[in-house]
Amino acid sequence: MARRAYGFRNFENYRLRVLG
C-alpha cells in the first residue's frame, strides 16, 4: 500500500510540475 501511495503521490507531483 505504501508503495502504491508513493507512486500516486509521485504522479500527482509530476502533473503539478507539468502544469507549472
N, CA, C and O atoms as CSV, one atom per row, in Angstrom:
chain,resi,resn,atom,element,x,y,z
A,1,MET,N,N,0.850,-1.209,0.000
A,1,MET,CA,C,0.000,0.000,0.000
A,1,MET,C,C,0.882,1.255,0.000
A,1,MET,O,O,0.670,2.184,-0.779
A,2,ALA,N,N,1.853,1.252,0.877
A,2,ALA,CA,C,2.731,2.435,0.966
A,2,ALA,C,C,3.360,2.692,-0.403
A,2,ALA,O,O,3.476,3.832,-0.854
A,3,ARG,N,N,3.761,1.595,-1.049
A,3,ARG,CA,C,4.422,1.762,-2.352
A,3,ARG,C,C,3.430,2.388,-3.346
A,3,ARG,O,O,3.784,3.265,-4.133
A,4,ARG,N,N,2.206,1.920,-3.286
A,4,ARG,CA,C,1.191,2.449,-4.215
A,4,ARG,C,C,0.961,3.944,-3.931
A,4,ARG,O,O,0.869,4.749,-4.858
A,5,ALA,N,N,0.871,4.303,-2.652
A,5,ALA,CA,C,0.652,5.708,-2.283
A,5,ALA,C,C,1.817,6.551,-2.796
A,5,ALA,O,O,1.622,7.664,-3.284
A,6,TYR,N,N,3.016,6.015,-2.681
A,6,TYR,CA,C,4.199,6.779,-3.123
A,6,TYR,C,C,4.120,7.039,-4.629
A,6,TYR,O,O,4.384,8.145,-5.101
A,7,GLY,N,N,3.753,5.997,-5.364
A,7,GLY,CA,C,3.655,6.151,-6.818
A,7,GLY,C,C,2.564,7.163,-7.170
A,7,GLY,O,O,2.742,7.993,-8.062
A,8,PHE,N,N,1.441,7.090,-6.468
A,8,PHE,CA,C,0.336,8.019,-6.747
A,8,PHE,C,C,0.777,9.451,-6.472
A,8,PHE,O,O,0.472,10.373,-7.229
A,9,ARG,N,N,1.509,9.613,-5.359
A,9,ARG,CA,C,1.953,10.973,-4.987
A,9,ARG,C,C,2.959,11.449,-6.055
A,9,ARG,O,O,2.925,12.603,-6.481
A,10,ASN,N,N,3.825,10.567,-6.462
A,10,ASN,CA,C,4.830,10.947,-7.456
A,10,ASN,C,C,4.129,11.402,-8.735
A,10,ASN,O,O,4.533,12.386,-9.354
A,11,PHE,N,N,3.084,10.685,-9.124
A,11,PHE,CA,C,2.348,11.040,-10.343
A,11,PHE,C,C,1.717,12.427,-10.201
A,11,PHE,O,O,1.763,13.242,-11.123
A,12,GLU,N,N,1.139,12.675,-9.050
A,12,GLU,CA,C,0.494,13.981,-8.823
A,12,GLU,C,C,1.547,15.083,-8.879
A,12,GLU,O,O,1.326,16.135,-9.478
A,13,ASN,N,N,2.695,14.831,-8.250
A,13,ASN,CA,C,3.765,15.829,-8.234
A,13,ASN,C,C,4.212,16.114,-9.664
A,13,ASN,O,O,4.469,17.265,-10.018
A,14,TYR,N,N,4.306,15.066,-10.488
A,14,TYR,CA,C,4.735,15.243,-11.881
A,14,TYR,C,C,3.709,16.109,-12.630
A,14,TYR,O,O,4.069,17.002,-13.397
A,15,ARG,N,N,2.427,15.821,-12.388
A,15,ARG,CA,C,1.375,16.584,-13.070
A,15,ARG,C,C,1.453,18.067,-12.661
A,15,ARG,O,O,1.340,18.964,-13.496
A,16,LEU,N,N,1.648,18.292,-11.360
A,16,LEU,CA,C,1.741,19.678,-10.886
A,16,LEU,C,C,2.935,20.357,-11.543
A,16,LEU,O,O,2.872,21.534,-11.899
A,17,ARG,N,N,4.023,19.611,-11.702
A,17,ARG,CA,C,5.236,20.187,-12.305
A,17,ARG,C,C,4.946,20.527,-13.768
A,17,ARG,O,O,5.379,21.564,-14.271
A,18,VAL,N,N,4.222,19.658,-14.429
A,18,VAL,CA,C,3.912,19.899,-15.847
A,18,VAL,C,C,3.024,21.137,-15.980
A,18,VAL,O,O,3.221,21.969,-16.866
A,19,LEU,N,N,2.044,21.240,-15.083
A,19,LEU,CA,C,1.153,22.405,-15.128
A,19,LEU,C,C,1.939,23.672,-14.821
A,19,LEU,O,O,1.596,24.759,-15.286
A,20,GLY,N,N,2.998,23.517,-14.030
A,20,GLY,CA,C,3.827,24.675,-13.709
A,20,GLY,C,C,3.311,25.302,-12.446
A,20,GLY,O,O,3.862,26.300,-11.983
